[in-house]
Amino acid sequence: MTGWRLREFHNDDLGGILHLWEELKRSGSEPVYDLSEVVASCQKDHAIVAVHGDEVIAAVVGRAAHDQGWVVFFAIDDAWRDRGIGSALLAALEKSMAPYGLTKLSALMPEVETRLAAFDARGFEQKHHLRYFERRIPVQRQELTSLAELGGRQMPRDLWESVSGMRREKDILEQRLVLPLAEQDLAESFGVVPPRAVVLFGPPGTGKTTFAKAIASRLEWSFVEVFPSRLAADPQGLAGALRETFTKISELEHAVVFIDEVEEIAAQRSGEPPSPLQGVTNELLKIIPAFREQPGRLLVCATNFIRALDSAFLRHGRFDYVIPIGLPDRAARASIWRRYIPDVTRDAVDVEALVQRTEGFSPADIEFAARSASQRAFEAAVGSRLPGAEGTAADAAGPSTEDYLEAIAGTRTTVSAETAAQFLEDIEALARV
């Protein structure tokens, strides 16, 4: 067979690129770059094809990055190997990219690929003792505008790990929500349907918002918080603004959507004539089924007063789970305290005494007490510098156990005994895990 020639890529050549791509995969030589990246570079960067008649028999695709060029794709039909086509393609690519003033042309090839004579012929040097690292960026560039309009953001990647204590709650969220969404193919092979919407309920300050953010962090999905109070100021009204917000959310590839204090827009419907908020509740009840049909999304609604929610809101089919988030147990309180005690004084503080004295405290209560103790110790250290003061600032190494105990005594707990008892009743009556 003779008569092949080189030319620049045309859009009509996409079928030939796909054929070469699939042939590479069948040979066990998994391409380094995704097909979408190769196609994008064919259309925007530099691509040379070898054709016999109208048939694409080989291709090379390159991309320039500053003063370095990268070979994104290189493939030759098996029937056309050992004919000098590869060397000719690389030479043509180098010539095409010459105007960029490249100082280096590099290629990443699959480890199992052995047919690399074209690179040797063109003077490429094989680098040994190198490793290739790759990390997928979860939010694509085209999504950033929509995310910004929604006030959404990406959570820090380590947020899930940094949530201290609350082991039972974390395990439930990991097993019921995170794993089925992170491993959807495996979950579905077991007949597990990934969740689409959940309710977190519990007393104020127990970390429901933090858990919602941590779920987004763990999944590496965008986090979008919907604020009904802000939407209420929209000229089209709260119901219309809510509908438009969820329409914009549908443009995102993946998202955890969070509505805090959802009882504000999903309270029990009653009374004649209907209150203005009943229309908002009706709109939300329509939005949730449509939201559930879109993959790659999770709606998390949080409430301090689950009894106030409309009964239709919580029914099966709208929410997969209704998960209680309660006050931290001893282990969780110890973990939370260690997060806030400075390193310089941690070994000197009796954490067990703090844990004992903060039964019934929420994570927010513990944080307040810890920060209060730090502030008091700081003020005492600064005061010791004043003329005539006894001691020096160097004598204070940080908050002491006594500082923390005083702060605990001065902290008013968020959750009353009555609220805590009602929460236990709500678990029995409404929890679904």
PEPE-V811602 format. One line per field, one symbol per residue. psi: psi as a letter, one per 30 degrees, with the letter a starting at -180 (. if undefined). A space follows every 50 residues. Layout:
psi=???
This chain:
psi=kagllkllklfffeeeeeeeeeeeeffgikkekleeeeeeeeffckkklk kjbgkjfllkklkkjbgkkkjekjkkkefglhggeeeeeeeeeeeefeff hkfkklkkkkefkfigeeeefggkkkklhkkkkkkkjejleffeeeeeef gllklkfgeeffjkbheeeeeeeeeeeeeeefheeeeffggkjklfklkk lllkgggeeeeeeeeeeefhlkkjkkjeeefffkfgleeeeeeeefeeef fkekkjkkjlhfffghlkkllklklefeeeeeeefeeeeeeffklgkkkj kkkfifffkkefeflkfekekjkkjakkaeeeeeeeefefkkefgeffki eeeeeefgkfkleeeeeeeeeeeeeeeeeeeeeffkkfkkllfffjgakl eeeeeeeefgkkkejleeeeeeeeeeeeefkj.
